[in-house]
Amino acid sequence: MSLKAELVYYSKLCYLNGYVKATDGNLSTRTRKNYVLATAAGTCKGIVKLQDILKTDLKGRKIAGKRKPSSELKLHLYIYKHRNDINAVVHTHPKFSTAFACAGIALDKMILPEVYLKTGKVPLAEYATPSTDEVPGSIAGILKDHNAILLANHGLVTMGKSVEEAYYLTEKVEQFAEISFYARLLGGEKELSSADLQKLELLRKN
């Protein structure tokens, strides 16, 4: 599957699973030649087509594609500039993750072993005006150590070595948020002990 086809496929999965509505969200991937392929501005991810994917350089200058780059591409480009290990970014507005972001609550309680092993804590970036340089600035202090970040009053951004990896991290974080929400309704999360986390660290290293 081509990189463009991957963006179309996972964009549709984001829409199908309710992680984006209408024209919300953006997906992108970095090519081997250090260009960026991304969903265009105003694209409904449920009906996205190959021609809705455009190509830019790492400064956001359009190289190919008939449509305009999304104003939120700045966030993606910032991540690529500061994380050489990242080749894909998925920005969505999943209900439970975004609810935590709007409540100003990070997903930082370690209650699920698989989440701890996959991504650890999911921090909350300070509020930034969408589509401005404030957004990449808001994640500057936490980008290095996290592949999933809640954007205050906005949504979720995940990243990975591939679009597939970044997408599945979105699924994992949203499940984490939903379970955390219901656990709080039942009296609060019961966090893993330090001894439990040490055992998981051994698993991670092996």
N, C-alpha and C positions, 0 to 999 in steps of 0.2 A: 504494500500500500504506500502510495506517495505521501509526502509530508502534507500536501494540500488535502488529500483525501482523508488523512488522519484528522486534520482540523475540522473538516466537515463532519466526519463520523462522531467525534467526541463533542462537537458543538450540539449535534442533534441529541446525544445522550444527556447532555446538561439540560436541554429543554424538556426532554421526555421525563426526566426525573424531577422536574420542577425546581431546578437550581437557578434558572433564569426565566423571566417572563418577557413577553413583547420583544424589545430589541436590547434588553439588558445584557451585560457581561461581555467579555472579550476572551478569546483564546489566541495564543501565538506560539510559534516555535522558531528556534534559531537553526539555520542551515549550516552545513559543513563549511561553507565559504563565508560565514559570519554575516549573512543577511537574515532578515526576519520576515516570516510569513505570518499574517494576522487576519482575523476577521475584520471586515470593513465597518465603518461607522453605520449605525442604523440598521444592522443586520439582525433579523429574527433568527435565532439559532435553530429553531425548529424546521425552517425551510431553507437553510443556508445552502448555497451551491458553490461549486468550484470557482466560478467567476466572482464570488463574493470574498475571495481570499486575495489579499494584495501583498506586495513585496516591498519592503523598505530596507534602507541601510540602518546601522545602529544609531544614527542620529535622527531617524524618523523620516528621512527624505524618501518619497515614493519612487520606486523604480519600475514597478509593473502593477497593473490593475486599473480598472476604470473608476472605481469608487474611492471615496475619501478615507484616510486612516482615522481610526477612532481617536478621540481626544484623550482617552485613557491609555493609549499606547505608551504614553510617557512612563507609566508605572512599569510596564513590561521591559522597556528599554533600560530603565534604571537597574532593574534586576539583572538583566544580561550583562550590563556594564560592570556590576560589582560582584557577580557570582559566575565565575568561569565554568563551574560544574553544572550550571543550570542551562537547559536547552528548550524548556517549555514552560509557559505560564498560563494558568487558568484563573480567570477572575469571574466570580459568580455571586449570586445573592440567595443562597439557600436559606430556607425559612428559619431553622433552628440556630444555625451559625450566626445569621444576621440578627436574630433576636438577641443573642448574647452580645453581639457587637453594639446593638442599639441600647442595650441596658448597661453598657460599659463594663462588661464582665468578661475577663479572659477565660479561656478553657485551660486552666492551669492546675486542675486537681487530677492527680494520677489515680484513676479508678479502673482503667482497662489495660491489662498487660499488653495486648496487641497494639494499642494506641501508643503506649509508652515506647515500645520497641520500634514502631514505625516512624513516629514524629515527635514524641515527647510532648511538652507543653505547647499550647497554641496561644501565643501572646496577643495582646490587643494594642494596635497602633493608635496613636492619638488622632482625633478627628482632623480631617483635611478636606478642603473644598474639592469636590470631584472635578476632574479634568484639568486641574492646575498643578503647578510644580510642588504644591504643598503635599500632594499624595505620595510621590516618591520620597520626599523629605521625611514624611511621617514614619516610614519603615526603616530609615537609615540606621538607627541604633540597634535594630533587632534582626535585620535581614541576614547577617552573617551566620547566625546560629539556628535559623528556623526556615523550614520549607513550607510552612503554613502559617498565615497571619490573618487575624481578624482586623478589619478596617472599621474603626468606630463609626457608627451610624451609617454604614455603607454596605459592607459585605465581607467576602472572604477572598483571599488570593492564595493559591497553592502553586508550587513549582516542582519541577523534577528534571530528570535527564531526558525524558520523552513526554509527549503529550499524554500518552497512556498513563505514565506514572503520575503526572500532575493531576489528571482527571481522577484516578482512583484515590488519590490523597484527598480530593474534594469529597468523594463518597465517604471516606473514613472519618474525616473531620465532622461532616454533617451527622453521621451516625453517633459520633461521640457527643455532639451537642444535643441531639435528641435524647439520648440516654441520660445525659447530665440533667436535662430539663425535667424528665420524669422522676429521676432519683430525688431531685429537690422537692417535688410534690409529695414524695413518700417519706420525707424527713431529712433528706440531705445525703450527699455521697459519702460512702465509707472509703477513704483513701487507702491505697496500698501503703504498707509500712516501709520504713527504710530498709529493713531486712529483705522484704519482698523485692524492692527496687534493686538492691545489690545482687540478688539472684538473677534478675532480668538483665542486669548489666553484664553478668557472666555469659548469659545466652547471646547477648548482642555481640560480644567479643569473639565468641566461638562461631 
